Amino acid sequence: DRVAIVVGAGQSPGEGIGNGRATALTFAREGAKVLCVDHNLASAQETADMIAAKGGTAAAFKADVTKNADLKAMVEDAMARWGRIDILHNNVGVSLSGGDAELLDISEEAFDRCVAINLKSCVLAAKHVIPIMRAQKSGAIINISSINGQKGQLGLVNYCSAKSGVIGFTRALALESARKGITVNAIAPG
């Protein structure tokens, strides 16, 4: 009976199921109400419909994770629907499709976009849920980083830098939040 916001709950084209959609479905299967957030509303709605088809509770929400106003509205929507937020799961990322490359080949615009999607989105989403979780004296924030944030990879300067930043941000926020009943963790797939 928890309330979870899954940022990146839609599905990119291709076979299989992405981490965000899989997480949303798993939270719902375990009894959570899920706000399925994605920049592609149709894809977020598809995830919410999959949850509803299995008897779960979910809603879709469209947000550009690089926009503070969208992330604030996302949190307000979850609170208006369910009156609390127990889980924030930040599961967005971009690398090559965002213009990542070797250092001498990256543009300032590609760097800014990669950092905004991969790191800034986690910071701003957390900024809006932390006051709610502090008032509840409980909550969990889960940020998806990458093994590349720890070890690096050729041609992914922006991505590796931003995902390393996610790890640093997670550690700092975990220390800031632990005594307030909020856990903050990062998962590094790869």
Beta strands, then each sheet from edge to edge (+ up, - down):
strand 1: 3-7
strand 2: 33-38
strand 3: 57-62
strand 4: 87-90
strand 5: 139-144
strand 6: 182-187
sheet 1: 3+ 2+ 1+ 4+ 5+ 6+
end
